[in-house]
Amino acid sequence: MPLAIAPINVKLRIIKILTEEKTKKHLGNLGVTIQSEITILSHSGGNSVCIVKDGRLALDHELSKKIFVA
């Protein structure tokens, strides 16, 4: 399922990232990689606030539709 509709406060694993290579590299630098764990804290106005590793990360709606979790 896309990150944009993922449940809140559930540990999820990233299984696919459907963006261009430049964006994938940037996300990788932030800790958002395939097989990494992510927890959604909130969905607000289409944007998602997540916990990745030990930090919080805000993703816009367009990007969170391209990150798939299980």
N, CA, C and O atoms as a MOPAC input file, in Angstrom:
PM7 MOZYME 1SCF
protein

 N      0.84500 1    -1.17700 1     0.00000 1
 C      0.00000 1     0.00000 1     0.00000 1
 C      0.88600 1     1.23500 1     0.00000 1
 O      1.99100 1     1.20200 1     0.54100 1
 N      0.42300 1     2.30800 1    -0.59200 1
 C      1.20700 1     3.54500 1    -0.57300 1
 C      1.28500 1     4.13500 1     0.83800 1
 O      0.37200 1     3.96800 1     1.64700 1
 N      2.36700 1     4.81100 1     1.10800 1
 C      2.56500 1     5.44200 1     2.40800 1
 C      1.44900 1     6.44300 1     2.71400 1
 O      1.11200 1     6.66100 1     3.87700 1
 N      0.87800 1     7.04900 1     1.67700 1
 C     -0.16100 1     8.06900 1     1.85200 1
 C     -1.40800 1     7.53300 1     2.54500 1
 O     -2.14600 1     8.30300 1     3.16000 1
 N     -1.65900 1     6.21700 1     2.45500 1
 C     -2.86200 1     5.64600 1     3.08400 1
 C     -2.50900 1     4.62100 1     4.15800 1
 O     -3.37500 1     3.87400 1     4.61400 1
 N     -1.24700 1     4.58400 1     4.56100 1
 C     -0.80100 1     3.62400 1     5.57200 1
 C     -1.37800 1     3.98800 1     6.94200 1
 O     -1.63700 1     5.16000 1     7.21700 1
 N     -1.57900 1     2.98600 1     7.79900 1
 C     -2.11600 1     3.26000 1     9.13800 1
 C     -1.10400 1     3.99900 1    10.01300 1
 O      0.10700 1     3.89700 1     9.81600 1
 N     -1.62800 1     4.73300 1    10.96900 1
 C     -0.80900 1     5.53200 1    11.88400 1
 C     -0.35000 1     4.66800 1    13.05500 1
 O     -1.07200 1     3.78100 1    13.51000 1
 N      0.86300 1     4.94100 1    13.53300 1
 C      1.47000 1     4.28500 1    14.69300 1
 C      1.64700 1     2.77900 1    14.52800 1
 O      1.50600 1     2.02400 1    15.49000 1
 N      1.95300 1     2.34700 1    13.31700 1
 C      2.24100 1     0.94100 1    13.03400 1
 C      3.60200 1     0.89000 1    12.34900 1
 O      3.84700 1     1.62400 1    11.39200 1
 N      4.49700 1     0.01400 1    12.84400 1
 C      5.79400 1    -0.12800 1    12.18400 1
 C      5.59500 1    -0.83000 1    10.85100 1
 O      5.00000 1    -1.90500 1    10.78000 1
 N      6.10100 1    -0.20600 1     9.80100 1
 C      5.96100 1    -0.74100 1     8.45400 1
 C      7.33900 1    -0.86500 1     7.82700 1
 O      8.29500 1    -0.23400 1     8.27900 1
 N      7.43500 1    -1.67800 1     6.78800 1
 C      8.68500 1    -1.85000 1     6.06500 1
 C      8.49900 1    -1.34900 1     4.64300 1
 O      7.51400 1    -1.68100 1     3.98400 1
 N      9.44200 1    -0.55300 1     4.17500 1
 C      9.38300 1    -0.02100 1     2.81500 1
 C      9.73500 1    -1.14500 1     1.84300 1
 O     10.76800 1    -1.80000 1     1.98200 1
 N      8.85700 1    -1.36100 1     0.85000 1
 C      9.09500 1    -2.44500 1    -0.10400 1
 C      9.37900 1    -1.94300 1    -1.51900 1
 O      9.94300 1    -2.67700 1    -2.33000 1
 N      8.99500 1    -0.69900 1    -1.82600 1
 C      9.21100 1    -0.18200 1    -3.17700 1
 C      9.18900 1     1.33700 1    -3.14900 1
 O      8.39500 1     1.94400 1    -2.43100 1
 N     10.07300 1     1.94900 1    -3.94000 1
 C     10.10400 1     3.40600 1    -4.08000 1
 C     10.08900 1     3.70700 1    -5.57800 1
 O     11.04000 1     3.38400 1    -6.28900 1
 N      9.01300 1     4.32400 1    -6.05300 1
 C      8.83600 1     4.58200 1    -7.47700 1
 C      9.08300 1     6.05200 1    -7.81600 1
 O      8.16000 1     6.77600 1    -8.19100 1
 N     10.32600 1     6.47800 1    -7.68100 1
 C     10.68900 1     7.85200 1    -8.02300 1
 C     11.92400 1     7.83100 1    -8.91100 1
 O     12.50200 1     6.77500 1    -9.16600 1
 N     12.31600 1     8.99900 1    -9.37500 1
 C     13.52500 1     9.08400 1   -10.18700 1
 C     14.75300 1     8.84600 1    -9.29800 1
 O     14.67100 1     8.95900 1    -8.07500 1
 N     15.87100 1     8.52000 1    -9.91200 1
 C     17.09000 1     8.15900 1    -9.18200 1
 C     17.58700 1     9.27300 1    -8.26300 1
 O     18.07000 1     8.99900 1    -7.16400 1
 N     17.47500 1    10.50800 1    -8.69800 1
 C     17.92900 1    11.63900 1    -7.88000 1
 C     17.14800 1    11.68500 1    -6.56100 1
 O     17.72900 1    11.88700 1    -5.49400 1
 N     15.84600 1    11.49900 1    -6.64400 1
 C     15.00300 1    11.51700 1    -5.44600 1
 C     15.28800 1    10.30000 1    -4.57500 1
 O     15.33500 1    10.41700 1    -3.35000 1
 N     15.48100 1     9.12600 1    -5.19100 1
 C     15.81400 1     7.91700 1    -4.42400 1
 C     17.10800 1     8.11100 1    -3.64100 1
 O     17.20500 1     7.69700 1    -2.48600 1
 N     18.09500 1     8.73500 1    -4.26400 1
 C     19.36800 1     8.96900 1    -3.59600 1
 C     19.17500 1     9.91200 1    -2.41800 1
 O     19.73000 1     9.68200 1    -1.34300 1
 N     18.39500 1    10.97100 1    -2.60700 1
 C     18.12700 1    11.91900 1    -1.52800 1
 C     17.39500 1    11.22700 1    -0.37800 1
 O     17.74800 1    11.41300 1     0.78700 1
 N     16.38300 1    10.43300 1    -0.70300 1
 C     15.65900 1     9.69900 1     0.34000 1
 C     16.58500 1     8.73000 1     1.06000 1
 O     16.49800 1     8.57100 1     2.27800 1
 N     17.46900 1     8.08500 1     0.31200 1
 C     18.42900 1     7.17100 1     0.91700 1
 C     19.32200 1     7.87200 1     1.92200 1
 O     19.64400 1     7.30900 1     2.96900 1
 N     19.72800 1     9.10800 1     1.61100 1
 C     20.53000 1     9.89000 1     2.55100 1
 C     19.76500 1    10.21500 1     3.82500 1
 O     20.36400 1    10.42600 1     4.88000 1
 N     18.44400 1    10.25400 1     3.72600 1
 C     17.59200 1    10.53000 1     4.89000 1
 C     17.21300 1     9.25100 1     5.63500 1
 O     16.57700 1     9.31100 1     6.68700 1
 N     17.59900 1     8.09800 1     5.09500 1
 C     17.29700 1     6.82500 1     5.75000 1
 C     16.09100 1     6.10800 1     5.18600 1
 O     15.71100 1     5.05200 1     5.69000 1
 N     15.48100 1     6.66000 1     4.14900 1
 C     14.31600 1     6.02900 1     3.52900 1
 C     14.81900 1     5.15600 1     2.38500 1
 O     15.03500 1     5.62900 1     1.26900 1
 N     14.99900 1     3.87400 1     2.68400 1
 C     15.48800 1     2.91400 1     1.70300 1
 C     14.60400 1     1.68000 1     1.72100 1
 O     13.82900 1     1.47500 1     2.65600 1
 N     14.72100 1     0.86200 1     0.69200 1
 C     13.97400 1    -0.39500 1     0.65400 1
 C     14.43200 1    -1.25900 1     1.82000 1
 O     15.62700 1    -1.36100 1     2.09700 1
 N     13.48200 1    -1.87600 1     2.49700 1
 C     13.66200 1    -2.72600 1     3.67100 1
 C     13.87900 1    -1.95100 1     4.96800 1
 O     14.05900 1    -2.57100 1     6.01600 1
 N     13.86900 1    -0.61300 1     4.93400 1
 C     13.98200 1     0.12600 1     6.19000 1
 C     12.60900 1     0.23600 1     6.83900 1
 O     11.58100 1     0.16400 1     6.16500 1
 N     12.60500 1     0.41300 1     8.16300 1
 C     11.34900 1     0.54300 1     8.90500 1
 C     10.92700 1     2.00100 1     8.96100 1
 O     11.75700 1     2.90600 1     9.03900 1
 N      9.61400 1     2.20500 1     8.91800 1
 C      9.04400 1     3.54800 1     8.96500 1
 C      7.74100 1     3.48800 1     9.75400 1
 O      6.98900 1     2.52000 1     9.64200 1
 N      7.47800 1     4.50500 1    10.54000 1
 C      6.24100 1     4.60100 1    11.31500 1
 C      5.59200 1     5.93700 1    11.00100 1
 O      6.24000 1     6.98000 1    11.09000 1
 N      4.32300 1     5.91500 1    10.63700 1
 C      3.57900 1     7.13900 1    10.33900 1
 C      3.07700 1     7.73100 1    11.65300 1
 O      2.43000 1     7.04700 1    12.44700 1
 N      3.37900 1     8.99800 1    11.87100 1
 C      2.86900 1     9.68700 1    13.06000 1
 C      1.54500 1    10.36900 1    12.77400 1
 O      0.64700 1    10.37700 1    13.61700 1
 N      1.42100 1    10.95000 1    11.56600 1
 C      0.16600 1    11.61700 1    11.22600 1
 C      0.07400 1    11.85300 1     9.72400 1
 O      1.07500 1    11.89900 1     9.01000 1
 N     -1.16400 1    12.00100 1     9.27900 1
 C     -1.47700 1    12.43400 1     7.91800 1
 C     -2.22800 1    13.74700 1     8.07800 1
 O     -3.25900 1    13.79500 1     8.74800 1
 N     -1.72300 1    14.80800 1     7.47000 1
 C     -2.36900 1    16.09700 1     7.61100 1
 C     -2.33900 1    16.83800 1     6.28000 1
 O     -1.26500 1    17.14400 1     5.76200 1
 N     -3.49000 1    17.12200 1     5.73700 1
 C     -3.57100 1    17.85000 1     4.48100 1
 C     -2.90200 1    17.12700 1     3.32600 1
 O     -2.41500 1    17.76100 1     2.39000 1
 N     -2.87600 1    15.80600 1     3.38800 1
 C     -2.23800 1    15.02400 1     2.34500 1
 C     -0.77100 1    14.73100 1     2.62100 1
 O     -0.19300 1    13.83500 1     2.00600 1
 N     -0.17100 1    15.46800 1     3.52700 1
 C      1.22800 1    15.24600 1     3.88100 1
 C      1.32500 1    14.22000 1     5.00000 1
 O      0.38800 1    14.05300 1     5.78100 1
 N      2.45600 1    13.53600 1     5.07500 1
 C      2.65500 1    12.51000 1     6.09400 1
 C      3.88500 1    12.84500 1     6.92000 1
 O      4.92900 1    13.20700 1     6.37700 1
 N      3.75500 1    12.72200 1     8.23800 1
 C      4.88800 1    12.87800 1     9.13400 1
 C      5.25200 1    11.48400 1     9.61000 1
 O      4.40200 1    10.74700 1    10.11000 1
 N      6.53000 1    11.12200 1     9.45300 1
 C      6.98400 1     9.76300 1     9.71700 1
 C      8.18900 1     9.76300 1    10.64400 1
 O      8.88000 1    10.77000 1    10.79600 1
 N      8.42400 1     8.60900 1    11.25900 1
 C      9.66700 1     8.37000 1    11.99100 1
 C     10.48000 1     7.39000 1    11.16400 1
 O     10.02400 1     6.28800 1    10.85900 1
 N     11.68600 1     7.80200 1    10.80400 1
 C     12.62600 1     6.94500 1    10.09500 1
 C     13.90000 1     6.94500 1    10.92000 1
 O     14.47200 1     8.00000 1    11.19400 1
 N     14.34100 1     5.76000 1    11.31600 1
 C     15.47900 1     5.62200 1    12.23300 1
 C     15.13500 1     6.39900 1    13.49600 1
 O     14.15100 1     6.07500 1    14.16000 1
 N     15.92100 1     7.42100 1    13.84700 1
 C     15.65300 1     8.17700 1    15.07500 1
 C     15.14400 1     9.58100 1    14.80500 1
 O     15.08700 1    10.40000 1    15.72200 1
 N     14.77100 1     9.87700 1    13.56100 1
 C     14.34300 1    11.22600 1    13.23400 1
 C     12.96000 1    11.28200 1    12.62400 1
 O     12.42900 1    10.28100 1    12.14200 1
 N     12.39100 1    12.46500 1    12.65600 1
 C     11.08800 1    12.69800 1    12.02600 1
 C     11.29000 1    13.26700 1    10.63900 1
 O     12.23600 1    14.01100 1    10.37900 1
 N     10.38200 1    12.90200 1     9.75900 1
 C     10.48500 1    13.32000 1     8.36800 1
 C      9.09100 1    13.63600 1     7.85700 1
 O      8.16500 1    12.85100 1     8.06000 1
 N      8.92600 1    14.77900 1     7.19200 1
 C      7.64700 1    15.14200 1     6.58600 1
 C      7.75100 1    14.91300 1     5.08000 1
 O      8.68900 1    15.37800 1     4.43200 1
 N      6.77900 1    14.19300 1     4.53900 1
 C      6.74300 1    13.89800 1     3.10400 1
 C      5.47100 1    14.46800 1     2.50700 1
 O      4.39600 1    14.32700 1     3.08900 1
 N      5.58300 1    15.11100 1     1.34900 1
 C      4.38000 1    15.64200 1     0.71400 1
 C      3.55600 1    14.50000 1     0.11100 1
 O      4.02600 1    13.36900 1    -0.01100 1
 N      2.34600 1    14.82000 1    -0.25400 1
 C      1.39700 1    13.80700 1    -0.71600 1
 C      1.87900 1    13.10400 1    -1.98600 1
 O      1.74000 1    11.88700 1    -2.11100 1
 N      2.43800 1    13.85400 1    -2.91700 1
 C      2.89800 1    13.25900 1    -4.18400 1
 C      3.99300 1    12.22700 1    -3.93700 1
 O      3.98400 1    11.15700 1    -4.54500 1
 N      4.93000 1    12.53600 1    -3.05400 1
 C      6.00900 1    11.59900 1    -2.76700 1
 C      5.52200 1    10.41300 1    -1.94700 1
 O      5.96500 1     9.28600 1    -2.16800 1
 N      4.62600 1    10.65100 1    -1.01400 1
 C      4.15100 1     9.54900 1    -0.17800 1
 C      3.26700 1     8.57100 1    -0.96300 1
 O      3.04300 1     7.44600 1    -0.51500 1
 N      2.76500 1     8.99200 1    -2.12700 1
 C      2.01900 1     8.05900 1    -2.99700 1
 C      2.96700 1     7.13900 1    -3.75300 1
 O      2.53500 1     6.11600 1    -4.28600 1
 N      4.25300 1     7.48300 1    -3.80800 1
 C      5.22500 1     6.72000 1    -4.57800 1
 C      6.08500 1     5.79700 1    -3.72200 1
 O      6.92900 1     5.07100 1    -4.24700 1
 N      5.87500 1     5.82100 1    -2.40300 1
 C      6.60700 1     4.94900 1    -1.49400 1
 C      5.62900 1     3.88400 1    -0.99800 1
 O      4.60300 1     4.20200 1    -0.39700 1
 N      5.95300 1     2.63100 1    -1.25400 1
 C      5.05600 1     1.53400 1    -0.89800 1
 C      5.59200 1     0.77700 1     0.30800 1
 O      6.78900 1     0.50800 1     0.41300 1
 N      4.67700 1     0.44000 1     1.22100 1
 C      5.04300 1    -0.22200 1     2.46700 1
 C      4.18100 1    -1.46800 1     2.66900 1
 O      3.13100 1    -1.63800 1     2.04800 1
 N      4.66300 1    -2.31800 1     3.55100 1
 C      3.89900 1    -3.51900 1     3.92200 1
 C      3.98300 1    -3.72400 1     5.41900 1
 O      3.41000 1    -4.67900 1     5.94400 1

